[in-house]
């Protein structure tokens, strides 16, 4: 008598169902896990981008304030009052109501007299030496 073991070679339907369910849950778990990891990475990236945007906005605001300050300086420096003041101060260009005092230059005789009366001074070290050693010698 020969026995046939054909049923033992086949996987039983209950066991096959449990393998399919386990495989399904493993794949589903992997998908959920990878999705959560990607969501976390996107969250971190967005937070970093938001902080970078904030720092760049602050820098833009500072540069805008500096630009306004320089623009105001340019407007002030190109005004007619500043231009006329600079003409008077640096170039000697006056208006009709200005009065000018012309000082004479020194003559050769005045230069000679000032050279004669120039006093030659000794260095301070020699003066101190003479002060303290005068009574000793």
N, CA, C and O atoms as a GROMACS GRO file, in nm:
protein
  548
    1UNK      N    1   0.082  -0.115   0.000
    1UNK     CA    2   0.000   0.000   0.000
    1UNK      C    3   0.088   0.124   0.000
    1UNK      O    4   0.180   0.142   0.079
    2UNK      N    5   0.053   0.203  -0.092
    2UNK     CA    6   0.131   0.326  -0.102
    2UNK      C    7   0.044   0.443  -0.055
    2UNK      O    8  -0.076   0.452  -0.080
    3UNK      N    9   0.110   0.524   0.011
    3UNK     CA   10   0.040   0.643   0.061
    3UNK      C   11   0.081   0.764  -0.022
    3UNK      O   12   0.198   0.778  -0.060
    4UNK      N   13  -0.009   0.845  -0.048
    4UNK     CA   14   0.017   0.967  -0.125
    4UNK      C   15   0.026   1.086  -0.028
    4UNK      O   16  -0.065   1.109   0.052
    5UNK      N   17   0.133   1.157  -0.038
    5UNK     CA   18   0.152   1.275   0.048
    5UNK      C   19   0.137   1.404  -0.032
    5UNK      O   20   0.212   1.499  -0.009
    6UNK      N   21   0.047   1.411  -0.122
    6UNK     CA   22   0.026   1.529  -0.206
    6UNK      C   23  -0.026   1.645  -0.123
    6UNK      O   24   0.004   1.761  -0.153
    7UNK      N   25  -0.102   1.619  -0.023
    7UNK     CA   26  -0.155   1.727   0.061
    7UNK      C   27  -0.045   1.788   0.148
    7UNK      O   28  -0.052   1.907   0.180
    8UNK      N   29   0.053   1.712   0.187
    8UNK     CA   30   0.159   1.766   0.271
    8UNK      C   31   0.252   1.858   0.191
    8UNK      O   32   0.310   1.950   0.248
    9UNK      N   33   0.265   1.833   0.060
    9UNK     CA   34   0.352   1.917  -0.022
    9UNK      C   35   0.290   2.054  -0.046
    9UNK      O   36   0.362   2.152  -0.062
   10UNK      N   37   0.163   2.063  -0.048
   10UNK     CA   38   0.095   2.190  -0.070
   10UNK      C   39   0.084   2.263   0.064
   10UNK      O   40   0.066   2.202   0.169
   11UNK      N   41   0.095   2.398   0.057
   11UNK     CA   42   0.078   2.477   0.177
   11UNK      C   43  -0.070   2.485   0.204
   11UNK      O   44  -0.152   2.504   0.115
   12UNK      N   45  -0.099   2.469   0.326
   12UNK     CA   46  -0.238   2.469   0.362
   12UNK      C   47  -0.295   2.610   0.351
   12UNK      O   48  -0.223   2.707   0.374
   13UNK      N   49  -0.421   2.623   0.317
   13UNK     CA   50  -0.481   2.754   0.292
   13UNK      C   51  -0.473   2.846   0.413
   13UNK      O   52  -0.455   2.966   0.392
   14UNK      N   53  -0.485   2.803   0.532
   14UNK     CA   54  -0.478   2.888   0.651
   14UNK      C   55  -0.340   2.946   0.671
   14UNK      O   56  -0.324   3.061   0.711
   15UNK      N   57  -0.239   2.864   0.645
   15UNK     CA   58  -0.102   2.908   0.661
   15UNK      C   59  -0.065   3.010   0.551
   15UNK      O   60   0.006   3.106   0.579
   16UNK      N   61  -0.109   2.990   0.431
   16UNK     CA   62  -0.083   3.082   0.320
   16UNK      C   63  -0.145   3.218   0.346
   16UNK      O   64  -0.085   3.321   0.314
   17UNK      N   65  -0.261   3.221   0.402
   17UNK     CA   66  -0.328   3.347   0.437
   17UNK      C   67  -0.247   3.423   0.540
   17UNK      O   68  -0.232   3.545   0.529
   18UNK      N   69  -0.194   3.355   0.640
   18UNK     CA   70  -0.117   3.423   0.743
   18UNK      C   71   0.015   3.476   0.687
   18UNK      O   72   0.061   3.582   0.730
   19UNK      N   73   0.079   3.405   0.591
   19UNK     CA   74   0.202   3.453   0.527
   19UNK      C   75   0.171   3.578   0.444
   19UNK      O   76   0.247   3.675   0.448
   20UNK      N   77   0.062   3.577   0.370
   20UNK     CA   78   0.023   3.693   0.290
   20UNK      C   79  -0.006   3.813   0.380
   20UNK      O   80   0.034   3.925   0.348
   21UNK      N   81  -0.074   3.791   0.490
   21UNK     CA   82  -0.104   3.901   0.582
   21UNK      C   83   0.025   3.956   0.644
   21UNK      O   84   0.040   4.077   0.658
   22UNK      N   85   0.117   3.868   0.682
   22UNK     CA   86   0.243   3.914   0.741
   22UNK      C   87   0.322   3.996   0.639
   22UNK      O   88   0.377   4.100   0.674
   23UNK      N   89   0.328   3.948   0.515
   23UNK     CA   90   0.398   4.021   0.410
   23UNK      C   91   0.332   4.156   0.384
   23UNK      O   92   0.400   4.257   0.365
   24UNK      N   93   0.200   4.157   0.383
   24UNK     CA   94   0.125   4.281   0.363
   24UNK      C   95   0.156   4.382   0.474
   24UNK      O   96   0.180   4.499   0.446
   25UNK      N   97   0.158   4.336   0.599
   25UNK     CA   98   0.185   4.425   0.711
   25UNK      C   99   0.330   4.475   0.711
   25UNK      O  100   0.357   4.588   0.751
   26UNK      N  101   0.423   4.391   0.667
   26UNK     CA  102   0.562   4.433   0.658
   26UNK      C  103   0.577   4.542   0.553
   26UNK      O  104   0.641   4.644   0.578
   27UNK      N  105   0.518   4.521   0.435
   27UNK     CA  106   0.524   4.622   0.327
   27UNK      C  107   0.454   4.750   0.371
   27UNK      O  108   0.505   4.860   0.349
   28UNK      N  109   0.337   4.737   0.432
   28UNK     CA  110   0.263   4.854   0.480
   28UNK      C  111   0.342   4.929   0.587
   28UNK      O  112   0.345   5.052   0.587
   29UNK      N  113   0.405   4.858   0.676
   29UNK     CA  114   0.488   4.921   0.780
   29UNK      C  115   0.606   4.995   0.720
   29UNK      O  116   0.640   5.105   0.763
   30UNK      N  117   0.670   4.934   0.618
   30UNK     CA  118   0.782   4.999   0.551
   30UNK      C  119   0.738   5.127   0.482
   30UNK      O  120   0.807   5.229   0.489
   31UNK      N  121   0.623   5.122   0.416
   31UNK     CA  122   0.571   5.241   0.348
   31UNK      C  123   0.540   5.351   0.449
   31UNK      O  124   0.574   5.468   0.427
   32UNK      N  125   0.476   5.315   0.558
   32UNK     CA  126   0.444   5.415   0.662
   32UNK      C  127   0.572   5.471   0.723
   32UNK      O  128   0.583   5.592   0.743
   33UNK      N  129   0.668   5.384   0.752
   33UNK     CA  130   0.794   5.429   0.811
   33UNK      C  131   0.868   5.525   0.717
   33UNK      O  132   0.914   5.631   0.761
   34UNK      N  133   0.879   5.490   0.588
   34UNK     CA  134   0.950   5.577   0.493
   34UNK      C  135   0.875   5.708   0.473
   34UNK      O  136   0.936   5.813   0.454
   35UNK      N  137   0.742   5.703   0.477
   35UNK     CA  138   0.663   5.826   0.465
   35UNK      C  139   0.687   5.918   0.584
   35UNK      O  140   0.702   6.039   0.566
   36UNK      N  141   0.690   5.862   0.703
   36UNK     CA  142   0.716   5.944   0.823
   36UNK      C  143   0.856   6.004   0.820
   36UNK      O  144   0.875   6.119   0.858
   37UNK      N  145   0.953   5.927   0.774
   37UNK     CA  146   1.090   5.979   0.763
   37UNK      C  147   1.095   6.094   0.664
   37UNK      O  148   1.159   6.196   0.690
   38UNK      N  149   1.027   6.079   0.550
   38UNK     CA  150   1.026   6.185   0.449
   38UNK      C  151   0.955   6.310   0.501
   38UNK      O  152   0.999   6.422   0.476
   39UNK      N  153   0.845   6.290   0.572
   39UNK     CA  154   0.773   6.405   0.630
   39UNK      C  155   0.862   6.478   0.729
   39UNK      O  156   0.865   6.601   0.730
   40UNK      N  157   0.933   6.403   0.813
   40UNK     CA  158   1.024   6.466   0.910
   40UNK      C  159   1.134   6.544   0.838
   40UNK      O  160   1.167   6.656   0.878
   41UNK      N  161   1.192   6.486   0.734
   41UNK     CA  162   1.298   6.554   0.660
   41UNK      C  163   1.245   6.682   0.594
   41UNK      O  164   1.314   6.784   0.594
   42UNK      N  165   1.126   6.676   0.539
   42UNK     CA  166   1.067   6.796   0.481
   42UNK      C  167   1.041   6.903   0.587
   42UNK      O  168   1.062   7.022   0.562
   43UNK      N  169   0.997   6.861   0.705
   43UNK     CA  170   0.973   6.955   0.814
   43UNK      C  171   1.103   7.024   0.855
   43UNK      O  172   1.105   7.145   0.875
   44UNK      N  173   1.210   6.947   0.867
   44UNK     CA  174   1.340   7.003   0.904
   44UNK      C  175   1.389   7.098   0.796
   44UNK      O  176   1.442   7.206   0.826
   45UNK      N  177   1.373   7.059   0.670
   45UNK     CA  178   1.415   7.144   0.558
   45UNK      C  179   1.337   7.274   0.556
   45UNK      O  180   1.394   7.381   0.536
   46UNK      N  181   1.207   7.266   0.577
   46UNK     CA  182   1.125   7.387   0.578
   46UNK      C  183   1.161   7.478   0.695
   46UNK      O  184   1.162   7.600   0.680
   47UNK      N  185   1.190   7.420   0.810
   47UNK     CA  186   1.227   7.502   0.925
   47UNK      C  187   1.360   7.572   0.898
   47UNK      O  188   1.375   7.690   0.930
   48UNK      N  189   1.456   7.503   0.839
   48UNK     CA  190   1.585   7.564   0.806
   48UNK      C  191   1.567   7.674   0.701
   48UNK      O  192   1.629   7.780   0.710
   49UNK      N  193   1.481   7.648   0.603
   49UNK     CA  194   1.456   7.748   0.500
   49UNK      C  195   1.387   7.870   0.560
   49UNK      O  196   1.418   7.983   0.521
   50UNK      N  197   1.297   7.850   0.653
   50UNK     CA  198   1.227   7.962   0.717
   50UNK      C  199   1.325   8.047   0.797
   50UNK      O  200   1.318   8.170   0.794
   51UNK      N  201   1.415   7.983   0.869
   51UNK     CA  202   1.514   8.062   0.945
   51UNK      C  203   1.608   8.136   0.851
   51UNK      O  204   1.646   8.250   0.878
   52UNK      N  205   1.647   8.073   0.741
   52UNK     CA  206   1.733   8.139   0.642
   52UNK      C  207   1.662   8.259   0.580
   52UNK      O  208   1.723   8.364   0.561
   53UNK      N  209   1.534   8.242   0.549
   53UNK     CA  210   1.456   8.352   0.493
   53UNK      C  211   1.447   8.467   0.593
   53UNK      O  212   1.459   8.584   0.554
   54UNK      N  213   1.428   8.436   0.720
   54UNK     CA  214   1.420   8.541   0.822
   54UNK      C  215   1.551   8.619   0.833
   54UNK      O  216   1.550   8.742   0.842
   55UNK      N  217   1.664   8.548   0.831
   55UNK     CA  218   1.792   8.618   0.839
   55UNK      C  219   1.815   8.704   0.714
   55UNK      O  220   1.868   8.815   0.724
   56UNK      N  221   1.776   8.652   0.598
   56UNK     CA  222   1.793   8.731   0.476
   56UNK      C  223   1.700   8.852   0.475
   56UNK      O  224   1.738   8.958   0.425
   57UNK      N  225   1.579   8.838   0.528
   57UNK     CA  226   1.488   8.951   0.537
   57UNK      C  227   1.544   9.059   0.629
   57UNK      O  228   1.535   9.178   0.599
   58UNK      N  229   1.604   9.017   0.741
   58UNK     CA  230   1.666   9.114   0.831
   58UNK      C  231   1.780   9.188   0.762
   58UNK      O  232   1.794   9.309   0.776
   59UNK      N  233   1.860   9.114   0.687
   59UNK     CA  234   1.972   9.176   0.616
   59UNK      C  235   1.920   9.272   0.509
   59UNK      O  236   1.977   9.380   0.490
   60UNK      N  237   1.814   9.233   0.440
   60UNK     CA  238   1.756   9.320   0.338
   60UNK      C  239   1.703   9.449   0.403
   60UNK      O  240   1.721   9.558   0.348
   61UNK      N  241   1.640   9.436   0.519
   61UNK     CA  242   1.589   9.554   0.589
   61UNK      C  243   1.703   9.647   0.631
   61UNK      O  244   1.692   9.769   0.618
   62UNK      N  245   1.812   9.589   0.682
   62UNK     CA  246   1.928   9.670   0.720
   62UNK      C  247   1.988   9.741   0.599
   62UNK      O  248   2.022   9.859   0.606
   63UNK      N  249   2.000   9.669   0.488
   63UNK     CA  250   2.055   9.730   0.367
   63UNK      C  251   1.963   9.838   0.312
   63UNK      O  252   2.010   9.939   0.260
   64UNK      N  253   1.833   9.818   0.324
   64UNK     CA  254   1.738   9.918   0.279
   64UNK      C  255   1.749  10.045   0.364
   64UNK      O  256   1.743  10.156   0.310
   65UNK      N  257   1.765  10.030   0.496
   65UNK     CA  258   1.782  10.146   0.583
   65UNK      C  259   1.911  10.220   0.548
   65UNK      O  260   1.914  10.343   0.545
   66UNK      N  261   2.018  10.144   0.521
   66UNK     CA  262   2.145  10.206   0.484
   66UNK      C  263   2.134  10.277   0.351
   66UNK      O  264   2.190  10.385   0.333
   67UNK      N  265   2.062  10.218   0.257
   67UNK     CA  266   2.041  10.281   0.126
   67UNK      C  267   1.965  10.412   0.142
   67UNK      O  268   2.000  10.512   0.079
   68UNK      N  269   1.862  10.412   0.226
   68UNK     CA  270   1.785  10.536   0.249
   68UNK      C  271   1.872  10.643   0.312
   68UNK      O  272   1.861  10.761   0.277
   69UNK      N  273   1.959  10.602   0.405
   69UNK     CA  274   2.048  10.698   0.470
   69UNK      C  275   2.142  10.761   0.367
   69UNK      O  276   2.161  10.883   0.366
   70UNK      N  277   2.201  10.680   0.281
   70UNK     CA  278   2.292  10.732   0.179
   70UNK      C  279   2.219  10.815   0.075
   70UNK      O  280   2.272  10.914   0.024
   71UNK      N  281   2.098  10.775   0.043
   71UNK     CA  282   2.019  10.852  -0.052
   71UNK      C  283   1.989  10.990   0.006
   71UNK      O  284   1.991  11.090  -0.066
   72UNK      N  285   1.960  10.996   0.136
   72UNK     CA  286   1.934  11.124   0.201
   72UNK      C  287   2.061  11.210   0.200
   72UNK      O  288   2.053  11.331   0.177
   73UNK      N  289   2.177  11.148   0.225
   73UNK     CA  290   2.303  11.222   0.220
   73UNK      C  291   2.331  11.277   0.080
   73UNK      O  292   2.380  11.389   0.065
   74UNK      N  293   2.299  11.199  -0.022
   74UNK     CA  294   2.320  11.245  -0.159
   74UNK      C  295   2.230  11.363  -0.189
   74UNK      O  296   2.272  11.461  -0.250
   75UNK      N  297   2.104  11.354  -0.145
   75UNK     CA  298   2.011  11.465  -0.169
   75UNK      C  299   2.056  11.591  -0.096
   75UNK      O  300   2.045  11.701  -0.150
   76UNK      N  301   2.108  11.576   0.027
   76UNK     CA  302   2.156  11.692   0.101
   76UNK      C  303   2.280  11.751   0.037
   76UNK      O  304   2.295  11.873   0.030
   77UNK      N  305   2.370  11.664  -0.008
   77UNK     CA  306   2.496  11.715  -0.064
   77UNK      C  307   2.478  11.779  -0.201
   77UNK      O  308   2.563  11.858  -0.242
   78UNK      N  309   2.372  11.748  -0.270
   78UNK     CA  310   2.350  11.809  -0.401
   78UNK      C  311   2.256  11.929  -0.393
   78UNK      O  312   2.219  11.985  -0.496
   79UNK      N  313   2.217  11.969  -0.273
   79UNK     CA  314   2.130  12.086  -0.260
   79UNK      C  315   2.209  12.212  -0.290
   79UNK      O  316   2.332  12.213  -0.280
   80UNK      N  317   2.139  12.318  -0.326
   80UNK     CA  318   2.206  12.442  -0.368
   80UNK      C  319   2.278  12.510  -0.252
   80UNK      O  320   2.381  12.573  -0.273
   81UNK      N  321   2.226  12.498  -0.129
   81UNK     CA  322   2.292  12.560  -0.014
   81UNK      C  323   2.427  12.497   0.011
   81UNK      O  324   2.525  12.567   0.039
   82UNK      N  325   2.436  12.366   0.003
   82UNK     CA  326   2.563  12.297   0.026
   82UNK      C  327   2.661  12.329  -0.086
   82UNK      O  328   2.780  12.349  -0.060
   83UNK      N  329   2.613  12.335  -0.208
   83UNK     CA  330   2.702  12.365  -0.320
   83UNK      C  331   2.759  12.506  -0.307
   83UNK      O  332   2.878  12.526  -0.328
   84UNK      N  333   2.674  12.604  -0.272
   84UNK     CA  334   2.725  12.741  -0.258
   84UNK      C  335   2.821  12.751  -0.139
   84UNK      O  336   2.920  12.824  -0.147
   85UNK      N  337   2.793  12.680  -0.029
   85UNK     CA  338   2.884  12.683   0.086
   85UNK      C  339   3.021  12.625   0.047
   85UNK      O  340   3.125  12.680   0.083
   86UNK      N  341   3.020  12.514  -0.026
   86UNK     CA  342   3.146  12.453  -0.069
   86UNK      C  343   3.220  12.544  -0.167
   86UNK      O  344   3.343  12.549  -0.164
   87UNK      N  345   3.148  12.616  -0.252
   87UNK     CA  346   3.213  12.709  -0.344
   87UNK      C  347   3.284  12.819  -0.266
   87UNK      O  348   3.397  12.855  -0.299
   88UNK      N  349   3.219  12.871  -0.164
   88UNK     CA  350   3.281  12.974  -0.083
   88UNK      C  351   3.400  12.920  -0.004
   88UNK      O  352   3.507  12.981   0.000
   89UNK      N  353   3.380  12.804   0.058
   89UNK     CA  354   3.480  12.750   0.150
   89UNK      C  355   3.605  12.699   0.077
   89UNK      O  356   3.717  12.728   0.119
   90UNK      N  357   3.586  12.623  -0.029
   90UNK     CA  358   3.700  12.556  -0.092
   90UNK      C  359   3.757  12.630  -0.213
   90UNK      O  360   3.877  12.620  -0.241
   91UNK      N  361   3.673  12.703  -0.285
   91UNK     CA  362   3.720  12.763  -0.408
   91UNK      C  363   3.728  12.916  -0.403
   91UNK      O  364   3.781  12.977  -0.495
   92UNK      N  365   3.677  12.977  -0.296
   92UNK     CA  366   3.684  13.122  -0.284
   92UNK      C  367   3.589  13.194  -0.376
   92UNK      O  368   3.611  13.311  -0.409
   93UNK      N  369   3.485  13.128  -0.418
   93UNK     CA  370   3.386  13.191  -0.506
   93UNK      C  371   3.276  13.248  -0.418
   93UNK      O  372   3.212  13.173  -0.343
   94UNK      N  373   3.253  13.379  -0.425
   94UNK     CA  374   3.154  13.443  -0.339
   94UNK      C  375   3.034  13.491  -0.417
   94UNK      O  376   3.020  13.466  -0.537
   95UNK      N  377   2.947  13.561  -0.345
   95UNK     CA  378   2.829  13.620  -0.407
   95UNK      C  379   2.849  13.771  -0.414
   95UNK      O  380   2.954  13.822  -0.376
   96UNK      N  381   2.748  13.843  -0.462
   96UNK     CA  382   2.759  13.987  -0.478
   96UNK      C  383   2.768  14.058  -0.343
   96UNK      O  384   2.832  14.162  -0.333
   97UNK      N  385   2.708  14.004  -0.240
   97UNK     CA  386   2.705  14.070  -0.110
   97UNK      C  387   2.824  14.036  -0.021
   97UNK      O  388   2.836  14.090   0.089
   98UNK      N  389   2.910  13.949  -0.064
   98UNK     CA  390   3.026  13.911   0.016
   98UNK      C  391   3.130  14.021   0.015
   98UNK      O  392   3.150  14.088  -0.087
   99UNK      N  393   3.198  14.040   0.128
   99UNK     CA  394   3.309  14.134   0.138
   99UNK      C  395   3.435  14.053   0.164
   99UNK      O  396   3.437  13.963   0.249
  100UNK      N  397   3.537  14.086   0.090
  100UNK     CA  398   3.660  14.010   0.100
  100UNK      C  399   3.771  14.099   0.156
  100UNK      O  400   3.781  14.216   0.120
  101UNK      N  401   3.851  14.045   0.243
  101UNK     CA  402   3.965  14.113   0.301
  101UNK      C  403   4.091  14.052   0.241
  101UNK      O  404   4.117  13.933   0.256
  102UNK      N  405   4.167  14.136   0.173
  102UNK     CA  406   4.288  14.087   0.110
  102UNK      C  407   4.405  14.125   0.200
  102UNK      O  408   4.430  14.243   0.223
  103UNK      N  409   4.476  14.027   0.249
  103UNK     CA  410   4.590  14.049   0.337
  103UNK      C  411   4.716  14.061   0.253
  103UNK      O  412   4.737  13.982   0.160
  104UNK      N  413   4.801  14.160   0.286
  104UNK     CA  414   4.924  14.174   0.207
  104UNK      C  415   5.022  14.063   0.242
  104UNK      O  416   5.022  14.008   0.352
  105UNK      N  417   5.105  14.033   0.146
  105UNK     CA  418   5.208  13.933   0.170
  105UNK      C  419   5.325  13.998   0.241
  105UNK      O  420   5.341  14.120   0.234
  106UNK      N  421   5.407  13.921   0.307
  106UNK     CA  422   5.522  13.976   0.378
  106UNK      C  423   5.629  14.017   0.279
  106UNK      O  424   5.650  13.951   0.177
  107UNK      N  425   5.695  14.124   0.310
  107UNK     CA  426   5.802  14.172   0.221
  107UNK      C  427   5.934  14.109   0.263
  107UNK      O  428   5.943  14.038   0.363
  108UNK      N  429   6.034  14.136   0.184
  108UNK     CA  430   6.167  14.080   0.210
  108UNK      C  431   6.224  14.137   0.340
  108UNK      O  432   6.291  14.065   0.415
  109UNK      N  433   6.199  14.268   0.368
  109UNK     CA  434   6.251  14.330   0.491
  109UNK      C  435   6.188  14.265   0.615
  109UNK      O  436   6.257  14.242   0.714
  110UNK      N  437   6.062  14.238   0.610
  110UNK     CA  438   5.994  14.174   0.724
  110UNK      C  439   6.048  14.033   0.748
  110UNK      O  440   6.059  13.989   0.863
  111UNK      N  441   6.080  13.965   0.643
  111UNK     CA  442   6.137  13.830   0.658
  111UNK      C  443   6.274  13.836   0.725
  111UNK      O  444   6.304  13.751   0.809
  112UNK      N  445   6.357  13.935   0.688
  112UNK     CA  446   6.490  13.948   0.748
  112UNK      C  447   6.478  13.979   0.896
  112UNK      O  448   6.548  13.921   0.978
  113UNK      N  449   6.388  14.072   0.931
  113UNK     CA  450   6.369  14.110   1.070
  113UNK      C  451   6.321  13.990   1.152
  113UNK      O  452   6.368  13.968   1.264
  114UNK      N  453   6.228  13.913   1.098
  114UNK     CA  454   6.178  13.798   1.173
  114UNK      C  455   6.286  13.692   1.189
  114UNK      O  456   6.286  13.618   1.288
  115UNK      N  457   6.379  13.682   1.092
  115UNK     CA  458   6.487  13.586   1.105
  115UNK      C  459   6.588  13.628   1.212
  115UNK      O  460   6.645  13.543   1.280
  116UNK      N  461   6.610  13.758   1.226
  116UNK     CA  462   6.706  13.806   1.324
  116UNK      C  463   6.657  13.778   1.465
  116UNK      O  464   6.736  13.738   1.550
  117UNK      N  465   6.532  13.797   1.491
  117UNK     CA  466   6.479  13.784   1.626
  117UNK      C  467   6.436  13.642   1.663
  117UNK      O  468   6.377  13.620   1.769
  118UNK      N  469   6.465  13.549   1.579
  118UNK     CA  470   6.433  13.412   1.616
  118UNK      C  471   6.526  13.368   1.726
  118UNK      O  472   6.647  13.390   1.718
  119UNK      N  473   6.474  13.306   1.830
  119UNK     CA  474   6.551  13.262   1.945
  119UNK      C  475   6.585  13.115   1.927
  119UNK      O  476   6.497  13.032   1.901
  120UNK      N  477   6.711  13.085   1.942
  120UNK     CA  478   6.749  12.945   1.936
  120UNK      C  479   6.730  12.885   2.073
  120UNK      O  480   6.780  12.940   2.172
  121UNK      N  481   6.662  12.779   2.081
  121UNK     CA  482   6.636  12.716   2.210
  121UNK      C  483   6.717  12.588   2.222
  121UNK      O  484   6.743  12.519   2.123
  122UNK      N  485   6.754  12.559   2.343
  122UNK     CA  486   6.827  12.437   2.370
  122UNK      C  487   6.728  12.324   2.394
  122UNK      O  488   6.614  12.349   2.434
  123UNK      N  489   6.770  12.204   2.372
  123UNK     CA  490   6.681  12.092   2.403
  123UNK      C  491   6.657  12.086   2.554
  123UNK      O  492   6.741  12.128   2.634
  124UNK      N  493   6.543  12.034   2.591
  124UNK     CA  494   6.504  12.027   2.732
  124UNK      C  495   6.601  11.943   2.814
  124UNK      O  496   6.623  11.974   2.931
  125UNK      N  497   6.660  11.842   2.758
  125UNK     CA  498   6.754  11.758   2.830
  125UNK      C  499   6.875  11.839   2.876
  125UNK      O  500   6.922  11.822   2.989
  126UNK      N  501   6.925  11.926   2.790
  126UNK     CA  502   7.040  12.009   2.827
  126UNK      C  503   7.000  12.111   2.932
  126UNK      O  504   7.077  12.138   3.024
  127UNK      N  505   6.882  12.167   2.920
  127UNK     CA  506   6.835  12.262   3.022
  127UNK      C  507   6.826  12.196   3.158
  127UNK      O  508   6.867  12.253   3.259
  128UNK      N  509   6.772  12.075   3.163
  128UNK     CA  510   6.762  12.004   3.290
  128UNK      C  511   6.902  11.973   3.344
  128UNK      O  512   6.925  11.986   3.464
  129UNK      N  513   6.992  11.932   3.259
  129UNK     CA  514   7.129  11.901   3.300
  129UNK      C  515   7.195  12.024   3.363
  129UNK      O  516   7.260  12.014   3.467
  130UNK      N  517   7.178  12.138   3.298
  130UNK     CA  518   7.237  12.261   3.351
  130UNK      C  519   7.172  12.301   3.483
  130UNK      O  520   7.240  12.351   3.572
  131UNK      N  521   7.044  12.280   3.496
  131UNK     CA  522   6.974  12.317   3.618
  131UNK      C  523   7.024  12.237   3.738
  131UNK      O  524   7.048  12.292   3.845
  132UNK      N  525   7.040  12.109   3.720
  132UNK     CA  526   7.078  12.026   3.833
  132UNK      C  527   7.230  12.017   3.856
  132UNK      O  528   7.273  11.982   3.966
  133UNK      N  529   7.310  12.048   3.757
  133UNK     CA  530   7.455  12.037   3.773
  133UNK      C  531   7.522  12.173   3.792
  133UNK      O  532   7.644  12.178   3.811
  134UNK      N  533   7.448  12.279   3.788
  134UNK     CA  534   7.507  12.412   3.798
  134UNK      C  535   7.572  12.434   3.934
  134UNK      O  536   7.682  12.490   3.941
  135UNK      N  537   7.507  12.393   4.039
  135UNK     CA  538   7.561  12.415   4.172
  135UNK      C  539   7.672  12.316   4.206
  135UNK      O  540   7.750  12.341   4.298
  136UNK      N  541   7.681  12.205   4.134
  136UNK     CA  542   7.781  12.104   4.166
  136UNK      C  543   7.918  12.138   4.107
  136UNK      O  544   8.019  12.101   4.167
  137UNK      N  545   7.924  12.203   3.998
  137UNK     CA  546   8.053  12.230   3.932
  137UNK      C  547   8.117  12.351   3.980
  137UNK      O  548   8.225  12.386   3.934
   0.00000   0.00000   0.00000
